[in-house]
Amino acid sequence: MVSAVLLLTLLGWAIKDFKKGTLISFALFFFFITVSVSSNIFMRIGTHYGERLMYVPSFGIILFFASLILKFLDKNLVESKTIAVPAASFTGIVVLLFSGLTITRNPVWKSNETLCTIAVSAQRRIRHAYIIT
């Protein structure tokens, strides 16, 4: 329910800023348009929803957060490039954290059997996981 409220709020923000032509509005519309293609809401695409379908829409979310950060940063701070070291440090920490998450997830992909078994145990209500096992 919280995610639906958040998504509707972001969609409202994108619509409100549409005529201004802001980068934030573009990023949000990019996210919503690209996610609508693979969401199985408007048409069935023949697969269940997964993170592999979120690569392109994630660009819109990343662009949204980057433009939001730039909007609230002091313009003098951005122009003087004193933000470069903290930004690079933050980016490095995020990359390391997500790299660790990826490495810990690798054993799931050992075989089709382990992938399907873990999918069924993690999401018992998804019928697609039972079909492929």
C-alpha positions as CSV (number, residue, x, y, z in Angstrom):
1,M,0.0,0.0,0.0
2,V,2.9,2.4,0.8
3,S,4.5,1.7,-2.5
4,A,1.3,2.4,-4.4
5,V,1.0,5.8,-2.6
6,L,4.7,6.5,-3.3
7,L,4.3,5.7,-7.0
8,L,1.1,7.7,-7.3
9,T,2.8,10.6,-5.6
10,L,5.8,10.4,-8.0
11,L,3.4,10.2,-11.0
12,G,1.6,13.3,-9.8
13,W,4.9,15.1,-9.4
14,A,5.8,14.1,-13.0
15,I,2.5,15.3,-14.4
16,K,2.7,18.6,-12.4
17,D,6.1,19.4,-13.7
18,F,5.5,18.2,-17.3
19,K,4.9,21.7,-18.8
20,K,8.0,23.1,-17.0
21,G,10.1,20.5,-18.9
22,T,12.2,19.7,-15.8
23,L,14.8,16.9,-15.7
24,I,12.9,15.4,-12.7
25,S,9.7,15.2,-14.7
26,F,11.5,13.5,-17.6
27,A,13.2,11.0,-15.3
28,L,9.9,10.0,-13.7
29,F,8.1,9.7,-17.0
30,F,11.0,7.7,-18.4
31,F,10.6,5.3,-15.4
32,F,6.8,5.0,-15.7
33,I,6.8,4.5,-19.4
34,T,9.5,1.9,-19.5
35,V,8.2,0.0,-16.5
36,S,4.7,-0.1,-18.0
37,V,6.0,-2.1,-20.9
38,S,7.2,-5.0,-18.7
39,S,4.7,-4.8,-15.8
40,N,2.0,-7.2,-17.2
41,I,-0.6,-4.5,-16.4
42,F,-1.4,-3.3,-19.9
43,M,-0.5,-6.4,-21.8
44,R,0.9,-9.9,-20.9
45,I,4.5,-10.3,-22.0
46,G,4.7,-14.0,-21.2
47,T,6.9,-13.9,-18.2
48,H,6.7,-13.1,-14.5
49,Y,8.0,-9.8,-13.3
50,G,11.7,-9.9,-12.2
51,E,14.7,-7.7,-11.6
52,R,16.0,-8.4,-15.1
53,L,13.1,-6.3,-16.5
54,M,14.0,-3.3,-14.3
55,Y,17.4,-2.5,-16.0
56,V,16.1,0.2,-18.3
57,P,13.5,1.7,-15.8
58,S,16.2,1.9,-13.2
59,F,17.9,4.5,-15.3
60,G,14.9,6.8,-14.8
61,I,15.0,6.3,-11.0
62,I,18.8,7.0,-10.9
63,L,18.3,10.1,-13.0
64,F,15.5,11.2,-10.7
65,F,17.6,10.9,-7.6
66,A,20.6,12.5,-9.2
67,S,18.6,15.5,-10.4
68,L,16.9,15.7,-7.0
69,I,20.3,15.8,-5.2
70,L,21.5,18.5,-7.6
71,K,18.4,20.5,-7.1
72,F,18.9,20.7,-3.3
73,L,22.7,21.1,-3.3
74,D,24.1,24.6,-3.1
75,K,25.0,25.8,-6.6
76,N,28.4,27.2,-5.3
77,L,29.2,23.8,-3.9
78,V,28.6,22.1,-7.2
79,E,30.5,24.7,-9.2
80,S,33.5,24.7,-6.9
81,K,33.8,20.9,-7.3
82,T,34.2,20.4,-3.5
83,I,31.4,17.8,-3.8
84,A,33.5,15.5,-6.0
85,V,35.3,13.6,-3.2
86,P,32.2,12.9,-1.0
87,A,30.2,12.0,-4.1
88,A,32.9,9.6,-5.3
89,S,33.2,8.1,-1.8
90,F,29.4,7.6,-1.6
91,T,29.3,6.0,-5.0
92,G,32.2,3.7,-4.1
93,I,30.4,2.6,-0.9
94,V,27.2,1.9,-2.8
95,V,29.0,-0.1,-5.5
96,L,30.8,-2.1,-2.9
97,L,27.6,-2.9,-1.0
98,F,25.7,-4.0,-4.1
99,S,28.7,-6.0,-5.3
100,G,28.6,-7.9,-2.1
101,L,24.9,-8.5,-2.4
102,T,25.5,-9.8,-6.0
103,I,28.3,-12.1,-4.8
104,T,26.2,-13.6,-2.0
105,R,23.3,-14.2,-4.5
106,N,25.5,-16.1,-7.0
107,P,25.0,-19.6,-5.5
108,V,21.3,-19.4,-6.4
109,W,22.3,-19.6,-10.1
110,K,24.2,-22.8,-9.7
111,S,21.6,-24.7,-11.7
112,N,18.1,-24.5,-12.9
113,E,17.0,-26.7,-10.0
114,T,18.5,-24.5,-7.3
115,L,17.1,-21.4,-8.9
116,C,13.6,-22.9,-9.1
117,T,13.7,-24.4,-5.6
118,I,14.8,-21.1,-4.1
119,A,12.1,-19.2,-6.1
120,V,9.4,-21.5,-4.8
121,S,10.6,-21.3,-1.2
122,A,10.9,-17.5,-1.4
123,Q,7.6,-16.8,-3.1
124,R,5.1,-19.6,-2.4
125,R,2.2,-17.6,-3.9
126,I,3.7,-17.2,-7.4
127,R,2.4,-19.9,-9.6
128,H,5.0,-19.3,-12.3
129,A,7.7,-20.7,-9.9
130,Y,5.8,-23.9,-9.6
131,I,5.3,-24.3,-13.3
132,I,9.0,-24.3,-14.1
133,T,10.0,-26.7,-11.3
